[in-house]
């Protein structure tokens, strides 16, 4: 039943979608143009988590790699800005990005604490029940299992770590190629650490499975001019090669997962590999096709960070207690609607606070 929510979502994506006049838009990954893509990915993440809660069959499969596209766009955006602005881009880099991440995060965290403490009495999900909503409880949940007070917010913490890696790498290294190499090594080392924590210390696997896409985004941004030339001149070949690679990987991992005894262990390899190829496929498709209802998706894109942070509160709120919704489709609609409304409100608050702190710290 929950899978039915895909019908209006896919309709918004494809109704009105069109191919660019010359078959290629050179600004397909510009900041303005990717707002719609971010909006689609943010809603996909909401659908992914709803799919897990409702035990839907299609939602988790279709939306599984939305976070990897976000990481890809982050890597692409940082290296492109560095190429265009030079070393001046690194001036107050940490301050700027810390404020942009921390303010929305702590505003959302305050809302979660208030709700879980006074409405539920614990941190939220069943696997949080052993912890109380207190400073020590929140720290214990994080260091023992990687659980965060803002549900599913591992992405924000990992992204902040990657910002630090980016700054260190390009401050330390003499040129872009060395910086990309050092940045990649740091991301790989961090991913290995997260893999160790997940396998041997009880952390959950999301902390490491999609990290490599930020390296892919960085490389894509560094060589975008060459990549664009190849796409524009040999689009048929590019699409064919990517299609064959993607289908072959999906088929191979599908066989291993569902027809062998090691199926449960192959999911990690599948994510680590596909998280590198799927963002490239999305970027190539996006270079030629404008998605439908672009203004709507662009509007969601403007509040995508807030949507990512706050939606967990509502899918928890509507599955337990007095507000519990039994019908899975109605549950999906209510979570999406409440999350979008809250996201737009939080975005207004966060913009004001971010501008205030940026003015204070002159960054």
C-alpha positions as CSV (number, residue, x, y, z in Angstrom):
1,X,0.0,0.0,0.0
2,X,2.8,2.5,0.9
3,X,4.3,1.9,-2.5
4,X,1.4,3.7,-4.1
5,X,2.9,7.0,-2.9
6,X,5.4,6.6,-5.8
7,X,2.6,7.3,-8.3
8,X,2.2,11.0,-7.6
9,X,6.0,11.4,-6.9
10,X,7.0,9.9,-10.3
11,X,4.2,11.9,-12.0
12,X,5.8,15.1,-10.7
13,X,9.2,13.9,-12.0
14,X,8.1,12.9,-15.5
15,X,5.0,15.0,-16.3
16,X,6.4,18.0,-18.2
17,X,10.0,16.6,-18.3
18,X,11.7,17.5,-21.6
19,X,14.9,17.1,-23.5
20,X,17.0,20.2,-23.9
21,X,16.8,21.7,-27.4
22,X,20.4,20.8,-28.4
23,X,20.4,17.7,-26.3
24,X,22.8,19.1,-23.8
25,X,22.8,21.8,-21.0
26,X,26.3,22.9,-20.1
27,X,25.1,24.3,-16.8
28,X,23.3,21.1,-15.7
29,X,25.3,21.0,-12.4
30,X,25.1,24.7,-11.6
31,X,24.0,25.7,-8.2
32,X,20.6,27.0,-9.5
33,X,20.0,24.0,-11.8
34,X,20.7,21.4,-9.1
35,X,18.1,22.7,-6.7
36,X,15.4,20.6,-8.3
37,X,17.7,17.6,-8.2
38,X,18.3,18.2,-4.5
39,X,14.6,18.5,-3.9
40,X,14.0,15.1,-5.6
41,X,16.8,13.5,-3.7
42,X,15.5,14.9,-0.3
43,X,12.0,13.6,-0.9
44,X,13.6,10.3,-2.0
45,X,15.3,10.0,1.4
46,X,12.0,10.6,3.1
47,X,10.4,7.8,1.0
48,X,13.4,5.5,1.7
49,X,12.8,5.8,5.5
50,X,9.1,5.6,5.1
51,X,9.6,2.4,3.1
52,X,11.6,1.0,6.0
53,X,8.9,1.8,8.6
54,X,6.0,0.5,6.5
55,X,7.9,-2.5,5.1
56,X,7.2,-1.4,1.6
57,X,8.8,-3.4,-1.3
58,X,9.6,-0.7,-3.9
59,X,10.3,2.4,-1.9
60,X,13.6,1.3,-0.4
61,X,14.8,-0.2,-3.7
62,X,14.1,2.9,-5.8
63,X,15.3,5.5,-3.4
64,X,18.3,3.8,-1.8
65,X,21.0,5.9,-3.4
66,X,19.6,9.4,-2.9
67,X,22.2,10.2,-0.3
68,X,25.0,9.3,-2.6
69,X,23.8,11.9,-5.1
70,X,23.9,14.5,-2.3
71,X,27.5,13.5,-1.5
72,X,28.4,13.6,-5.2
73,X,26.9,17.2,-5.5
74,X,28.8,18.3,-2.4
75,X,32.1,17.1,-3.7
76,X,31.4,18.6,-7.1
77,X,30.4,21.9,-5.6
78,X,33.4,22.2,-3.4
79,X,36.0,21.4,-6.1
80,X,34.3,23.6,-8.7
81,X,34.2,26.6,-6.3
82,X,37.9,26.0,-5.5
83,X,38.7,25.9,-9.2
84,X,36.8,29.1,-9.9
85,X,37.9,31.1,-6.8
86,X,41.3,29.7,-6.1
87,X,42.7,29.7,-2.6
88,X,40.4,32.5,-1.5
89,X,37.6,29.9,-1.4
90,X,39.3,28.3,1.6
91,X,39.3,31.5,3.6
92,X,37.0,30.9,6.6
93,X,35.8,27.8,4.8
94,X,35.3,25.9,8.1
95,X,33.4,28.8,9.7
96,X,31.1,29.1,6.8
97,X,30.2,25.5,6.5
98,X,30.1,24.9,10.2
99,X,27.5,27.6,10.6
100,X,25.4,26.3,7.7
101,X,25.4,22.8,9.1
102,X,25.3,23.4,12.8
103,X,22.5,26.0,13.1
104,X,19.8,23.8,11.3
105,X,21.1,20.7,13.1
106,X,20.9,22.2,16.6
107,X,17.5,23.7,15.9
108,X,16.2,20.3,14.8
109,X,17.9,18.6,17.7
110,X,16.2,20.9,20.2
111,X,12.8,20.0,18.7
112,X,13.6,16.2,18.9
113,X,14.8,16.5,22.5
114,X,11.6,18.4,23.5
115,X,9.4,15.9,21.8
116,X,11.2,12.7,22.9
117,X,11.7,13.9,26.4
118,X,8.2,15.2,27.2
119,X,6.1,13.2,24.7
120,X,7.8,9.9,24.7
121,X,10.4,9.9,27.6
122,X,13.2,8.3,25.6
123,X,15.3,8.9,22.5
124,X,12.7,7.6,20.1
125,X,13.1,4.4,18.2
126,X,13.0,1.0,19.9
127,X,16.7,0.6,19.7
128,X,17.1,3.8,21.7
129,X,14.9,2.6,24.6
130,X,17.9,1.8,26.7
131,X,19.0,5.4,26.7
132,X,17.3,8.4,28.5
133,X,17.0,11.8,27.0
134,X,19.8,13.5,28.9
135,X,23.3,14.8,27.9
136,X,24.9,11.5,29.0
137,X,22.2,9.5,27.3
138,X,22.6,11.2,24.0
139,X,26.4,10.8,24.2
140,X,26.2,7.2,25.2
141,X,23.8,6.4,22.3
142,X,26.2,8.0,19.8
143,X,29.5,6.6,21.0
144,X,28.1,3.1,21.7
145,X,26.0,2.6,18.5
146,X,26.3,5.7,16.3
147,X,22.7,6.8,17.1
148,X,22.0,10.5,16.8
149,X,19.3,12.5,18.6
150,X,18.2,13.8,15.2
151,X,17.0,10.6,13.6
152,X,19.2,9.4,10.6
153,X,21.4,12.5,10.8
154,X,24.6,10.5,10.4
155,X,24.8,12.1,6.9
156,X,25.3,15.6,8.5
157,X,28.1,14.5,10.7
158,X,29.8,12.6,8.0
159,X,29.5,15.6,5.6
160,X,31.1,17.9,8.3
161,X,34.0,15.5,8.6
162,X,34.4,15.6,4.8
163,X,34.4,19.4,4.9
164,X,37.3,19.2,7.4
165,X,39.1,16.7,5.1
166,X,38.6,18.9,2.1
167,X,40.0,22.0,3.9
168,X,43.0,20.1,5.3
169,X,43.8,18.5,1.9
170,X,43.8,21.6,-0.2
171,X,45.5,23.7,2.5
172,X,48.3,21.1,2.8
173,X,48.8,20.2,-0.9
174,X,50.4,22.2,-3.6
175,X,48.0,21.6,-6.5
176,X,44.5,20.3,-7.1
177,X,45.5,16.8,-8.1
178,X,47.5,16.3,-5.0
179,X,44.7,17.7,-2.9
180,X,42.2,15.4,-4.5
181,X,44.5,12.4,-3.9
182,X,45.0,13.3,-0.2
183,X,41.3,14.1,0.2
184,X,40.4,10.7,-1.2
185,X,42.8,8.9,1.1
186,X,41.3,10.6,4.1
187,X,37.7,9.7,3.0
188,X,38.8,6.1,2.4
189,X,40.5,5.9,5.8
190,X,37.4,7.3,7.5
191,X,35.2,4.8,5.7
192,X,37.4,1.9,6.8
193,X,37.1,3.2,10.4
194,X,33.3,3.4,10.1
195,X,33.3,-0.1,8.6
196,X,35.3,-1.4,11.6
197,X,32.8,0.3,14.1
198,X,29.9,-1.2,12.2
199,X,31.3,-4.7,12.1
200,X,32.8,-5.0,15.5
201,X,31.4,-2.2,17.7
202,X,27.7,-2.2,17.0
203,X,27.4,1.0,14.9
204,X,24.9,0.9,12.1
205,X,26.1,0.5,8.5
206,X,24.8,3.8,7.0
207,X,28.0,5.5,8.3
208,X,30.2,4.1,5.6
209,X,28.2,2.6,2.7
210,X,27.8,5.8,0.5
211,X,30.9,7.8,1.4
212,X,32.8,7.1,-1.8
213,X,30.4,9.2,-3.9
214,X,31.9,12.4,-2.6
215,X,35.3,11.3,-4.1
216,X,33.5,10.7,-7.4
217,X,31.8,14.1,-7.3
218,X,35.2,15.7,-6.6
219,X,36.8,13.9,-9.6
220,X,33.8,14.8,-11.8
221,X,34.1,18.5,-10.9
222,X,37.8,18.5,-11.6
223,X,37.5,17.0,-15.0
224,X,34.0,18.3,-15.9
225,X,35.1,20.1,-19.1
226,X,36.6,16.9,-20.5
227,X,33.6,14.8,-19.3
228,X,31.2,17.3,-20.9
229,X,33.0,17.2,-24.2
230,X,32.8,13.4,-24.2
231,X,29.1,13.4,-23.2
232,X,28.2,16.0,-25.9
233,X,30.2,14.3,-28.7
234,X,29.5,10.6,-27.8
235,X,26.3,10.6,-25.8
236,X,25.1,7.3,-27.3
237,X,28.3,5.5,-26.4
238,X,28.4,7.0,-22.9
239,X,24.7,6.0,-22.2
240,X,25.3,2.5,-23.6
241,X,28.5,1.9,-21.6
242,X,26.9,3.2,-18.3
243,X,23.8,1.2,-19.0
244,X,25.6,-2.0,-19.5
245,X,27.8,-1.4,-16.4
246,X,24.8,-0.5,-14.2
247,X,22.7,-3.4,-15.4
248,X,25.6,-5.9,-15.0
249,X,26.3,-4.8,-11.5
250,X,22.6,-4.8,-10.5
251,X,22.2,-8.3,-12.0
252,X,25.3,-9.7,-10.3
253,X,24.5,-8.3,-6.9
254,X,20.9,-9.4,-7.3
255,X,22.0,-13.0,-8.0
256,X,24.4,-13.0,-5.0
257,X,21.8,-11.5,-2.6
258,X,18.9,-13.7,-3.4
259,X,20.3,-16.9,-4.7
260,X,23.3,-17.6,-2.4
261,X,24.0,-18.1,1.2
262,X,26.1,-14.9,1.4
263,X,23.2,-12.7,0.3
264,X,23.0,-10.9,3.6
265,X,26.7,-9.9,3.4
266,X,26.7,-8.7,-0.2
267,X,24.6,-5.5,0.6
268,X,27.7,-3.7,1.8
269,X,29.7,-4.4,-1.4
270,X,26.6,-3.5,-3.5
271,X,26.3,0.0,-1.8
272,X,30.0,0.7,-2.0
273,X,30.2,0.0,-5.7
274,X,26.9,1.4,-6.9
275,X,27.3,4.5,-4.9
276,X,30.1,5.4,-7.3
277,X,28.3,4.7,-10.5
278,X,24.7,5.8,-9.9
279,X,25.5,9.5,-9.3
280,X,27.4,9.5,-12.6
281,X,24.4,8.0,-14.4
282,X,22.2,10.7,-12.8
283,X,24.5,13.5,-13.8
284,X,24.7,12.3,-17.4
285,X,20.9,12.0,-17.6
286,X,20.5,15.4,-16.0
287,X,22.8,17.0,-18.7
288,X,20.1,16.2,-21.3
289,X,16.8,16.1,-19.6
290,X,15.0,18.7,-17.5
291,X,12.8,17.0,-14.9
292,X,9.1,17.8,-14.8
293,X,7.6,20.3,-12.4
294,X,11.0,21.9,-11.9
295,X,9.7,24.8,-9.9
296,X,8.1,22.5,-7.4
297,X,11.2,20.4,-7.0
298,X,13.3,23.5,-6.8
299,X,11.1,24.8,-4.0
300,X,11.7,21.5,-2.1
301,X,15.4,21.8,-2.9
302,X,15.6,25.1,-1.1
303,X,14.5,23.4,2.1
304,X,16.1,20.0,1.4
305,X,18.4,20.2,4.4
306,X,15.6,20.9,6.8
307,X,13.5,18.2,5.2
308,X,16.3,15.7,5.7
309,X,16.6,16.7,9.4
310,X,13.0,16.9,10.5
311,X,11.1,14.1,8.6
312,X,12.3,11.4,11.1
313,X,10.3,13.1,13.9
314,X,7.0,12.8,12.0
315,X,7.4,9.2,10.8
316,X,8.1,8.3,14.4
317,X,5.3,10.5,15.7
318,X,2.7,9.0,13.3
319,X,3.6,5.4,14.0
320,X,3.3,5.3,17.8
321,X,1.1,6.9,20.5
322,X,-2.0,8.9,20.1
323,X,-1.2,10.1,16.6
324,X,-0.6,6.6,15.3
325,X,-1.9,6.1,11.7
326,X,-2.7,2.5,10.7
327,X,-3.3,3.0,7.0
328,X,0.1,2.9,5.4
329,X,-0.7,5.2,2.5
330,X,-2.3,7.8,4.7
331,X,0.8,7.5,7.0
332,X,3.1,8.2,4.0
333,X,1.0,11.3,3.0
334,X,0.9,12.7,6.5
335,X,4.6,12.3,7.1
336,X,5.5,14.0,3.8
337,X,3.0,16.8,4.3
338,X,4.0,17.5,7.9
339,X,7.7,17.3,7.0
340,X,7.4,19.7,4.1
341,X,5.4,22.3,6.2
342,X,7.9,22.1,9.1
343,X,10.8,22.3,6.7
344,X,9.6,25.6,5.2
345,X,9.1,27.1,8.6
346,X,12.4,25.9,9.9
347,X,14.1,27.2,6.8
348,X,12.9,30.7,7.6
349,X,14.2,30.5,11.1
350,X,17.5,28.9,10.1
351,X,18.2,31.5,7.4
352,X,17.8,34.3,10.0
353,X,20.1,32.6,12.5
354,X,22.7,31.7,9.9
355,X,22.9,35.3,8.5
356,X,23.1,36.6,12.1
357,X,26.1,34.3,12.9
358,X,27.8,34.9,9.5
359,X,27.6,38.6,10.2
360,X,29.0,38.1,13.7
361,X,31.9,36.0,12.5
362,X,32.3,37.9,9.2
363,X,32.2,34.9,7.0
